[in-house]
Amino acid sequence: MEFDIYVNTTSKVARASASSGVAVPSVRPRLQTHLLLSVYFFASGEDPALLSGSPSFRVALKDANEPSGSVLALLSAATDTLADGYKFEWATLDSSALRTLLGDQESASAVLEIEWTISSAVERVSIPVTIDNAWLRTADSAPDPAADAIEAYLTARCVRFDTAQTLTGTQVDRALSNLGITNIRSATLTSAGFLVLTNDAGDTFHLGLNSGSPPA
C-alpha cells in the first residue's frame, strides 16, 4: 500500500498534495501488509524539495488514544531519497502492540507522526490514520481435519495433562484406578499442600494440590 504525504514546513501541517489547502492525507494501511510512504517537504508558495542540511528522521504510528503508549511501528531513517522527497517503507506493518490494539476489531484509530531534525531543531507533523485489521495472518495454515478429529477423540476419552479438563466422578474413579490408586485406606493433607493417600497394600501416593514437586 502506497501513500503520498506533503508536509508544509512553513505551517507545519500535512496535506494530500502541495496545492491542497486543507485536505488531510488519506492514509489507511492494513496489518501485516506492505506500507510505503512518500513524503515531500515544501515551503508555502514553493515546490517540494529536499530539506537543507543533513536531516534525520523518525516516523511512527501510535494509538490515537494513548500518545504515551507503545509504538505500533517505527522507522528511524528514510529508506530511500527521491529527487524531491523521501521514502519510508515497511515490508510488512506488524508488531505485537499493533495486534493488541486491533484485537478482533475491523480497524483502529492511530496517529502517524513524522519527525525531522536539522541542527538539533526538531519539527513534527501528525496525521490521523485508520489501520485495518487482517483476516488472513502470515502464521495461518490450512486446517487439518484429521488432526482435529484425533484431538477431539482423545479429549473425549483421555485424561489431559496439557490443558484444563472437566471430568465426571466416574471418569475420575477410572483415572485413579488406572494409576493404581485404589482401595485407599487413609488420606493425609500435608502442610506443603500435598494429599498423601495410602492403600491397603501400604502403597503411598502424593497428589500435589499446589505447585511444586512431591516429597521423595
Wavefront OBJ file of the C-alpha trace (Angstrom):
o trace
v 0.000 0.000 0.000
v 1.446 3.376 -1.051
v 0.542 6.875 0.122
v 1.853 10.367 -0.703
v 2.191 12.958 2.057
v 3.084 16.625 1.539
v 4.433 18.487 4.553
v 4.294 22.293 4.612
v 7.399 23.325 6.521
v 6.030 26.867 6.930
v 2.706 25.996 8.576
v 3.859 22.600 9.916
v 0.844 20.745 8.553
v 0.499 17.681 6.324
v -1.557 17.793 3.150
v -2.709 15.400 0.432
v -0.844 17.462 -2.175
v 1.340 20.548 -2.357
v -1.561 22.558 -3.764
v -4.342 21.368 -1.432
v -5.336 23.948 1.123
v -6.994 21.849 3.770
v -7.136 18.247 2.550
v -5.535 15.872 5.053
v -3.730 12.867 3.541
v -5.874 9.737 3.478
v -3.610 7.044 4.923
v -5.219 3.662 5.627
v -2.688 0.839 5.969
v -3.513 -2.780 6.804
v -1.942 -5.097 9.388
v 0.816 -7.379 8.032
v 0.811 -5.587 4.689
v 3.498 -3.619 2.837
v 3.418 0.121 3.574
v 5.271 2.792 1.612
v 5.046 6.492 2.476
v 6.448 9.039 0.036
v 6.933 12.281 1.974
v 7.527 15.616 0.267
v 8.517 18.784 2.129
v 7.777 22.263 0.774
v 7.603 25.831 1.998
v 4.498 27.908 1.283
v 4.479 29.078 -2.342
v 7.344 26.784 -3.333
v 7.685 23.362 -4.950
v 8.627 20.268 -2.923
v 12.365 19.915 -2.382
v 14.810 18.023 -0.226
v 15.403 19.528 3.208
v 18.587 21.555 3.546
v 21.384 20.417 5.804
v 21.559 16.814 6.928
v 18.119 15.987 8.303
v 17.428 12.959 10.443
v 14.000 11.358 10.626
v 11.669 9.310 12.742
v 8.286 8.115 11.520
v 5.995 6.388 13.988
v 2.493 5.020 14.363
v 0.850 5.235 17.790
v -2.561 4.600 19.287
v -4.704 7.713 18.765
v -5.895 7.477 22.374
v -2.502 6.870 24.001
v 0.214 9.371 22.997
v 2.494 7.922 25.686
v 1.640 4.313 24.845
v 3.621 1.697 22.982
v 4.906 2.444 19.496
v 2.953 0.445 16.921
v 5.562 0.881 14.176
v 8.715 2.982 13.859
v 11.322 3.888 11.277
v 14.397 5.824 12.436
v 15.577 6.828 8.970
v 14.323 7.267 5.450
v 14.593 4.065 3.433
v 15.252 5.963 0.192
v 15.821 9.516 -1.029
v 13.992 10.834 -4.095
v 14.794 13.876 -6.212
v 12.342 15.952 -4.182
v 11.305 13.805 -1.226
v 11.885 10.779 0.974
v 10.529 7.253 1.170
v 9.660 5.436 4.378
v 8.886 1.775 3.846
v 7.764 -1.173 5.959
v 7.975 -4.542 4.193
v 5.134 -5.647 6.454
v 3.337 -3.492 9.006
v 3.234 -5.660 12.118
v 4.015 -5.662 15.837
v 2.608 -7.222 18.976
v 1.427 -3.781 20.130
v -0.427 -3.252 16.850
v -2.084 -6.677 17.019
v -3.112 -5.982 20.625
v -4.644 -2.634 19.620
v -6.613 -4.177 16.775
v -7.678 -7.339 18.594
v -10.784 -8.582 16.779
v -11.880 -5.132 15.626
v -12.165 -4.406 11.912
v -9.969 -1.325 12.313
v -8.430 1.022 14.876
v -7.633 4.728 15.029
v -3.983 5.723 15.160
v -1.724 8.712 14.603
v 1.130 8.833 12.124
v 3.795 11.259 13.300
v 6.628 12.425 11.086
v 9.616 13.985 12.838
v 12.585 15.669 11.217
v 15.621 17.212 12.910
v 18.048 19.697 11.398
v 20.894 21.105 13.508
v 19.161 19.987 16.740
v 15.914 21.746 15.756
v 13.085 19.205 15.954
v 9.864 19.568 13.955
v 6.865 17.243 13.754
v 3.545 16.833 11.985
v 0.793 14.400 12.959
v -1.769 12.753 10.712
v -4.846 10.808 11.856
v -4.919 7.378 10.226
v -7.071 4.262 10.311
v -5.358 0.887 10.438
v -7.376 -2.038 9.080
v -7.164 -5.497 10.584
v -6.082 -8.527 8.577
v -8.234 -11.629 8.481
v -5.532 -13.717 6.836
v -2.433 -13.766 9.047
v 1.060 -14.745 7.948
v 1.098 -17.559 10.524
v -2.176 -19.059 9.266
v -2.064 -22.546 7.780
v -4.592 -24.834 6.187
v -6.890 -26.658 8.630
v -6.072 -30.300 9.317
v -9.356 -32.245 9.667
v -7.547 -35.475 10.583
v -5.591 -33.808 13.404
v -8.722 -32.035 14.640
v -10.618 -35.336 14.702
v -7.811 -37.036 16.639
v -7.711 -34.172 19.133
v -11.465 -34.379 19.705
v -11.299 -38.182 20.054
v -8.536 -38.053 22.660
v -10.159 -35.221 24.617
v -13.379 -37.248 24.879
v -11.589 -40.382 26.105
v -8.351 -39.428 27.832
v -7.172 -37.548 30.883
v -5.349 -34.481 29.585
v -2.120 -33.166 31.097
v -1.596 -30.217 28.723
v -4.817 -28.276 29.318
v -7.677 -27.818 31.782
v -10.329 -30.544 31.630
v -13.634 -31.301 33.361
v -14.074 -34.949 34.390
v -17.126 -36.719 35.787
v -16.906 -38.682 39.032
v -16.854 -41.923 37.096
v -14.000 -40.654 34.901
v -12.000 -39.583 37.964
v -12.508 -43.019 39.565
v -11.367 -44.741 36.388
v -8.303 -42.485 36.050
v -7.244 -43.153 39.645
v -7.806 -46.877 39.167
v -5.672 -46.873 36.018
v -2.920 -45.172 38.029
v -3.123 -47.887 40.664
v -4.673 -45.596 43.261
v -7.356 -47.953 44.584
v -8.558 -49.336 47.909
v -7.485 -46.199 49.746
v -7.142 -46.826 53.488
v -6.048 -43.352 54.651
v -5.600 -39.804 53.399
v -3.473 -37.047 54.909
v -3.100 -33.405 53.894
v 0.445 -32.138 54.453
v 1.459 -28.574 55.265
v 3.251 -28.439 51.919
v -0.071 -28.810 50.142
v 0.062 -32.484 49.158
v -2.631 -35.088 49.607
v -0.979 -38.338 50.756
v -3.033 -41.453 50.014
v -2.240 -44.929 51.327
v -3.945 -48.074 50.039
v -4.491 -51.472 51.651
v -1.153 -52.707 50.273
v 0.703 -49.867 52.018
v 1.479 -48.060 48.749
v 1.714 -44.277 49.149
v 0.664 -41.717 46.560
v 1.406 -37.977 46.715
v -1.046 -35.717 44.898
v 0.108 -32.107 44.618
v -2.691 -29.655 45.324
v -0.357 -26.685 44.761
v 2.643 -26.116 42.514
v 5.908 -27.860 43.282
v 7.343 -31.365 43.361
v 6.100 -34.093 45.704
v 8.392 -35.200 48.518
v 10.551 -38.271 47.982
l 1 2 3 4 5 6 7 8 9 10 11 12 13 14 15 16 17 18 19 20 21 22 23 24 25 26 27 28 29 30 31 32 33 34 35 36 37 38 39 40 41 42 43 44 45 46 47 48 49 50 51 52 53 54 55 56 57 58 59 60 61 62 63 64 65 66 67 68 69 70 71 72 73 74 75 76 77 78 79 80 81 82 83 84 85 86 87 88 89 90 91 92 93 94 95 96 97 98 99 100 101 102 103 104 105 106 107 108 109 110 111 112 113 114 115 116 117 118 119 120 121 122 123 124 125 126 127 128 129 130 131 132 133 134 135 136 137 138 139 140 141 142 143 144 145 146 147 148 149 150 151 152 153 154 155 156 157 158 159 160 161 162 163 164 165 166 167 168 169 170 171 172 173 174 175 176 177 178 179 180 181 182 183 184 185 186 187 188 189 190 191 192 193 194 195 196 197 198 199 200 201 202 203 204 205 206 207 208 209 210 211 212 213 214 215 216
